[in-house]
Amino acid sequence: MANSHSPFHPIIYVRGYAMTPGEIDQTSADPFCGFNLGSTVYRAVAEKTRQPRKFVFESPVIRLATEFDYQDVYEDGYDILDPEWAANTDNRLGSRSIIIYRYYDEASRLLGIGSTPSLEVFASKLGELILKVRELICANPKNGITKTDFRCYLVAHSMGGLVCRGLLQNPKLDPGGAAQLVDKVFTYATPHNGIDLLGINPPSWLNLSDISNFNRQRLATFLDLEAAYKLTERVDWLPEARFASKRFFCMVGTNRMDYEAGLGLSRTFAGHGSDGLVRIDNATLCGLDARGKPTAPCAKAFTYRAHSGYFGIVNSEEAYQNLTRFLFGDVRVDIWAEVDAITLPKELRKSERQGQTVNALYQFEVLAAPRGKLWYLSRRTAEEDSVACLAHQHWLKAPQENGKLFLGSLFLADRARVNSRRKGLAYTLTFNVRVPDYEVERKLWVNQHFEGSYLFRNSLVLEITPPSADSGWQVSHAWQNQGVHSADHKLDGNLQRDGSLEIEVPFDSASEPGISGRLRFLLARWNHQD
């Protein structure tokens, strides 16, 4: 019997890393460990000196309560793990509950002993919390949920995502089988491949403030990834046998300048291409099959937000929209750019024929926004160091393999339609390819270079109507070029065995230098039960 409450399962929030004893105490003193923080300022542009405009975001807790009827679990001052909570027979846990995993309480000088447990302890006790939540949810007759049908969501910030992965990936940390009860995982700014400061991964022996938790070799053991780490020297792998990659979402921050931790030293050490602490290249995940081969990348989206703070990723409208659409949405769209041909300037083609090495870094910008909204579900621009990149020599080496770039995933929600009379779900995708800095034998070639120019620049409106009892997928599109055009060109696609639809939209700069290829979209029903 399917869970009748799906997709509205209980949410367990797992907060991020607290460095100092003071930060740990502050965390323990907050009932929601930061998940209740909102924001009234919104930085819409990259320039830090420009005045932010007002945009009220009430916090994830309040929005989940007002929009989806979620409630916290605190009763009469007690949490569900406190014996006083269970002593009151009137206390019942609803299926739409937000549970805060307060794993720093034990480390707090206020509520604990002032000694921080290990990541392994954090992960194991997360499993115990999930089993406790299942027990309470199933004990409430109003829910009508059996232990077999119980499912929950994990939502985590920063190191909290590593805690979740430890439970999901390392069977030694999950003796009670709690991992199989997790339906989806959403992470904000998690260092899935550890942390690099000044280009160096913290050594395993650096135990000061538990910095060693972000050492990759240490994480390989914690995440049960020793074999994969030995081959790749990376730990941003999610074994499909333990947890399906399609059920995992990585929200990536790209604004380092608004991260004030350590008087700004953190953002300085993290460098460009980071949220001020976590490098963008370390903030995503990819699936891994039983043979140790990469499968599919996990869903990902990008926003111009810092790791935390007033302009932090957790208290942002963009991340909240991705969170709720991933958990409760109706359609999933995975997007790839596939490059078929790249044309160099005429002089550089001559240089290549003469045996000289010509290189360039093509930067792919992507901005995706649903119809009628003032924010982006995903925003990747060159100025924010978040673009997808393709090196010219890398492409020449293996065009078919290296020319495929995963740009991200979008989740669309029927409830969020601007016009309730329209069945289609629509969004705009701005897709740009920057003119690169061409190099000949590692020397900059500037003869015909125009800074800020594009090989290709356009916006695509895509309108999607999911299949129904009467009809199949209906998809239409329109390149915008100049002006705004309705999506009136129908697209035929290839229906997959699982019911998803693959469609392709060609792009061609028709210029010299230039680029051509296809945007490939994989559309799938999401949270849909036949």
ChimeraX attribute file (.defattr): number of C-alpha atoms within 10 A of each C-alpha:
attribute: neighborCount
match mode: 1-to-1
recipient: residues
	/A:1	7
	/A:2	11
	/A:3	16
	/A:4	12
	/A:5	16
	/A:6	18
	/A:7	18
	/A:8	19
	/A:9	24
	/A:10	26
	/A:11	25
	/A:12	22
	/A:13	25
	/A:14	28
	/A:15	26
	/A:16	22
	/A:17	18
	/A:18	16
	/A:19	12
	/A:20	12
	/A:21	16
	/A:22	12
	/A:23	14
	/A:24	22
	/A:25	20
	/A:26	16
	/A:27	22
	/A:28	22
	/A:29	14
	/A:30	12
	/A:31	15
	/A:32	20
	/A:33	21
	/A:34	21
	/A:35	21
	/A:36	16
	/A:37	19
	/A:38	23
	/A:39	19
	/A:40	15
	/A:41	16
	/A:42	19
	/A:43	19
	/A:44	14
	/A:45	13
	/A:46	12
	/A:47	11
	/A:48	11
	/A:49	7
	/A:50	10
	/A:51	12
	/A:52	15
	/A:53	11
	/A:54	11
	/A:55	13
	/A:56	13
	/A:57	19
	/A:58	16
	/A:59	19
	/A:60	23
	/A:61	19
	/A:62	19
	/A:63	18
	/A:64	17
	/A:65	15
	/A:66	11
	/A:67	9
	/A:68	13
	/A:69	12
	/A:70	21
	/A:71	20
	/A:72	19
	/A:73	19
	/A:74	16
	/A:75	15
	/A:76	9
	/A:77	10
	/A:78	13
	/A:79	18
	/A:80	20
	/A:81	11
	/A:82	10
	/A:83	10
	/A:84	13
	/A:85	19
	/A:86	16
	/A:87	9
	/A:88	11
	/A:89	7
	/A:90	9
	/A:91	16
	/A:92	20
	/A:93	25
	/A:94	22
	/A:95	27
	/A:96	23
	/A:97	22
	/A:98	23
	/A:99	22
	/A:100	23
	/A:101	21
	/A:102	20
	/A:103	21
	/A:104	25
	/A:105	20
	/A:106	17
	/A:107	18
	/A:108	22
	/A:109	15
	/A:110	14
	/A:111	13
	/A:112	14
	/A:113	11
	/A:114	16
	/A:115	13
	/A:116	19
	/A:117	13
	/A:118	10
	/A:119	20
	/A:120	17
	/A:121	16
	/A:122	24
	/A:123	24
	/A:124	22
	/A:125	18
	/A:126	26
	/A:127	25
	/A:128	17
	/A:129	20
	/A:130	24
	/A:131	19
	/A:132	15
	/A:133	25
	/A:134	24
	/A:135	15
	/A:136	16
	/A:137	24
	/A:138	22
	/A:139	17
	/A:140	15
	/A:141	12
	/A:142	12
	/A:143	17
	/A:144	15
	/A:145	21
	/A:146	17
	/A:147	13
	/A:148	12
	/A:149	16
	/A:150	25
	/A:151	27
	/A:152	26
	/A:153	21
	/A:154	23
	/A:155	23
	/A:156	26
	/A:157	26
	/A:158	23
	/A:159	24
	/A:160	27
	/A:161	25
	/A:162	28
	/A:163	25
	/A:164	27
	/A:165	22
	/A:166	29
	/A:167	28
	/A:168	25
	/A:169	22
	/A:170	20
	/A:171	16
	/A:172	14
	/A:173	24
	/A:174	20
	/A:175	13
	/A:176	14
	/A:177	15
	/A:178	22
	/A:179	26
	/A:180	14
	/A:181	18
	/A:182	21
	/A:183	18
	/A:184	21
	/A:185	26
	/A:186	25
	/A:187	31
	/A:188	28
	/A:189	34
	/A:190	30
	/A:191	28
	/A:192	29
	/A:193	26
	/A:194	26
	/A:195	24
	/A:196	21
	/A:197	16
	/A:198	13
	/A:199	11
	/A:200	11
	/A:201	17
	/A:202	19
	/A:203	15
	/A:204	16
	/A:205	11
	/A:206	13
	/A:207	11
	/A:208	9
	/A:209	13
	/A:210	18
	/A:211	17
	/A:212	20
	/A:213	23
	/A:214	22
	/A:215	21
	/A:216	26
	/A:217	22
	/A:218	17
	/A:219	25
	/A:220	23
	/A:221	15
	/A:222	23
	/A:223	28
	/A:224	20
	/A:225	22
	/A:226	17
	/A:227	12
	/A:228	19
	/A:229	18
	/A:230	12
	/A:231	9
	/A:232	9
	/A:233	14
	/A:234	19
	/A:235	27
	/A:236	25
	/A:237	28
	/A:238	27
	/A:239	24
	/A:240	18
	/A:241	12
	/A:242	18
	/A:243	21
	/A:244	16
	/A:245	23
	/A:246	15
	/A:247	15
	/A:248	23
	/A:249	25
	/A:250	26
	/A:251	25
	/A:252	33
	/A:253	33
	/A:254	28
	/A:255	27
	/A:256	27
	/A:257	21
	/A:258	21
	/A:259	24
	/A:260	17
	/A:261	14
	/A:262	9
	/A:263	9
	/A:264	14
	/A:265	14
	/A:266	19
	/A:267	27
	/A:268	18
	/A:269	16
	/A:270	21
	/A:271	20
	/A:272	18
	/A:273	21
	/A:274	30
	/A:275	31
	/A:276	29
	/A:277	29
	/A:278	30
	/A:279	29
	/A:280	23
	/A:281	15
	/A:282	20
	/A:283	25
	/A:284	25
	/A:285	24
	/A:286	20
	/A:287	22
	/A:288	23
	/A:289	15
	/A:290	11
	/A:291	8
	/A:292	14
	/A:293	12
	/A:294	15
	/A:295	16
	/A:296	17
	/A:297	21
	/A:298	22
	/A:299	27
	/A:300	23
	/A:301	24
	/A:302	30
	/A:303	26
	/A:304	27
	/A:305	31
	/A:306	28
	/A:307	30
	/A:308	25
	/A:309	17
	/A:310	21
	/A:311	23
	/A:312	24
	/A:313	27
	/A:314	31
	/A:315	25
	/A:316	27
	/A:317	24
	/A:318	24
	/A:319	26
	/A:320	21
	/A:321	19
	/A:322	26
	/A:323	22
	/A:324	19
	/A:325	22
	/A:326	26
	/A:327	25
	/A:328	22
	/A:329	23
	/A:330	19
	/A:331	23
	/A:332	22
	/A:333	21
	/A:334	20
	/A:335	20
	/A:336	18
	/A:337	22
	/A:338	22
	/A:339	23
	/A:340	17
	/A:341	15
	/A:342	20
	/A:343	16
	/A:344	20
	/A:345	16
	/A:346	10
	/A:347	10
	/A:348	20
	/A:349	14
	/A:350	12
	/A:351	15
	/A:352	14
	/A:353	9
	/A:354	9
	/A:355	9
	/A:356	14
	/A:357	14
	/A:358	20
	/A:359	24
	/A:360	19
	/A:361	17
	/A:362	22
	/A:363	23
	/A:364	24
	/A:365	23
	/A:366	22
	/A:367	20
	/A:368	24
	/A:369	20
	/A:370	24
	/A:371	17
	/A:372	12
	/A:373	11
	/A:374	9
	/A:375	16
	/A:376	23
	/A:377	25
	/A:378	24
	/A:379	24
	/A:380	27
	/A:381	21
	/A:382	18
	/A:383	13
	/A:384	20
	/A:385	16
	/A:386	26
	/A:387	23
	/A:388	19
	/A:389	15
	/A:390	18
	/A:391	15
	/A:392	19
	/A:393	14
	/A:394	15
	/A:395	18
	/A:396	14
	/A:397	11
	/A:398	10
	/A:399	17
	/A:400	12
	/A:401	12
	/A:402	15
	/A:403	22
	/A:404	19
	/A:405	18
	/A:406	18
	/A:407	22
	/A:408	21
	/A:409	26
	/A:410	23
	/A:411	25
	/A:412	26
	/A:413	19
	/A:414	17
	/A:415	12
	/A:416	15
	/A:417	17
	/A:418	14
	/A:419	11
	/A:420	10
	/A:421	7
	/A:422	10
	/A:423	13
	/A:424	18
	/A:425	23
	/A:426	24
	/A:427	23
	/A:428	21
	/A:429	22
	/A:430	19
	/A:431	20
	/A:432	21
	/A:433	23
	/A:434	21
	/A:435	21
	/A:436	20
	/A:437	15
	/A:438	23
	/A:439	16
	/A:440	15
	/A:441	13
	/A:442	12
	/A:443	10
	/A:444	14
	/A:445	15
	/A:446	11
	/A:447	8
	/A:448	9
	/A:449	14
	/A:450	11
	/A:451	11
	/A:452	9
	/A:453	12
	/A:454	19
	/A:455	22
	/A:456	19
	/A:457	17
	/A:458	16
	/A:459	19
	/A:460	21
	/A:461	23
	/A:462	24
	/A:463	24
	/A:464	20
	/A:465	18
	/A:466	21
	/A:467	14
	/A:468	8
	/A:469	5
	/A:470	5
	/A:471	9
	/A:472	13
	/A:473	19
	/A:474	16
	/A:475	23
	/A:476	18
	/A:477	21
	/A:478	19
	/A:479	21
	/A:480	17
	/A:481	11
	/A:482	8
	/A:483	6
	/A:484	12
	/A:485	13
	/A:486	14
	/A:487	20
	/A:488	13
	/A:489	13
	/A:490	13
	/A:491	14
	/A:492	14
	/A:493	17
	/A:494	12
	/A:495	15
	/A:496	12
	/A:497	7
	/A:498	8
	/A:499	14
	/A:500	20
	/A:501	22
	/A:502	17
	/A:503	17
	/A:504	19
	/A:505	15
	/A:506	13
	/A:507	20
	/A:508	17
	/A:509	18
	/A:510	12
	/A:511	13
	/A:512	12
	/A:513	16
	/A:514	18
	/A:515	20
	/A:516	18
	/A:517	19
	/A:518	17
	/A:519	18
	/A:520	21
	/A:521	19
	/A:522	19
	/A:523	26
	/A:524	22
	/A:525	20
	/A:526	20
	/A:527	15
	/A:528	12
	/A:529	7
	/A:530	3
